[in-house]
Amino acid sequence: MSTNGDLVELRLFGPLREVVGKKLVSVPYAGLTVAEALVRFADEQGESVRPMLFDSRGNRLRSLILLLNNQTVDQLETSRLRSGDVITVLLPLAGG
């Protein structure tokens, strides 16, 4: 069981925000890596969100931009989340 001290905030933009229905989501992901948190979020949100974050093989989309506390995250597999951290999830838009 998680406590409020375990919460990490996900800040969502673009189509992901529209599908989830929220700009900010608080989740008990402290202690996970950024990569683990992204997988868990996709698992919890279901099939409408997964293709926005991962390809058919389960690899994170290259176009996806993730920020941790407003800084680019280079080490998704080793960067551990702490209570109060903010992950910003940006989906670049294409169009003309």
C-alpha positions in Angstrom: 0.0 0.0 0.0 1.4 3.4 -1.0 1.4 6.6 1.0 1.4 10.2 -0.2 5.2 10.1 0.3 5.4 7.8 -2.7 3.8 10.0 -5.2 5.3 11.2 -8.5 3.5 13.5 -10.8 3.1 12.9 -14.5 2.6 16.0 -16.6 0.9 15.1 -19.8 0.6 17.1 -23.1 -1.1 16.8 -26.5 -3.0 13.7 -27.5 -1.9 11.8 -24.4 -3.6 14.4 -22.2 -6.7 14.1 -24.3 -6.9 10.3 -24.0 -6.1 10.2 -20.3 -8.4 13.2 -19.6 -6.0 14.9 -17.2 -3.0 17.3 -17.4 -1.6 16.1 -14.2 -1.6 12.6 -12.8 -0.2 11.7 -9.3 1.0 8.1 -9.2 2.8 6.0 -6.5 5.9 5.4 -8.6 8.7 6.6 -6.2 11.5 4.1 -6.2 10.9 3.0 -9.8 13.2 4.0 -12.7 11.8 6.4 -15.2 11.6 3.5 -17.7 9.7 1.3 -15.2 7.3 4.2 -14.4 6.5 4.7 -18.1 5.7 1.0 -18.6 3.6 0.9 -15.4 1.7 4.0 -16.5 1.0 2.4 -19.9 -0.2 -0.8 -18.3 -2.5 1.0 -15.9 -4.0 3.3 -18.7 -4.6 0.5 -21.2 -4.5 0.0 -24.9 -5.5 3.5 -25.8 -2.3 4.9 -24.3 0.2 2.2 -25.0 0.7 3.0 -28.8 1.3 6.6 -27.9 4.4 5.6 -25.8 5.6 2.2 -27.2 5.9 0.5 -30.6 4.5 -2.9 -31.3 7.6 -4.6 -29.9 7.3 -2.7 -26.6 10.2 -0.3 -27.3 9.7 3.3 -26.2 8.9 5.5 -29.2 12.0 7.5 -30.3 9.8 10.6 -30.8 8.7 10.6 -27.2 10.3 13.3 -25.1 10.6 12.8 -21.3 11.8 15.4 -18.8 12.5 14.7 -15.1 12.0 17.8 -13.0 12.3 19.9 -16.2 15.6 18.3 -17.2 16.2 15.9 -20.1 16.5 12.3 -18.9 19.4 10.4 -20.6 19.4 7.3 -18.3 15.8 6.1 -18.3 16.8 2.6 -17.0 18.8 3.9 -14.1 17.3 7.2 -13.1 15.3 6.4 -9.9 12.2 8.5 -9.0 11.9 10.1 -5.7 8.7 11.4 -4.0 7.7 14.7 -5.5 9.5 14.2 -8.8 7.7 15.4 -12.0 7.9 13.5 -15.2 6.9 15.6 -18.2 5.7 13.5 -21.2 5.7 15.2 -24.6 4.4 13.7 -27.8 5.7 15.7 -30.8 2.9 16.5 -33.1 3.1 16.1 -36.9 1.0 17.9 -39.4 1.0 20.4 -42.1 
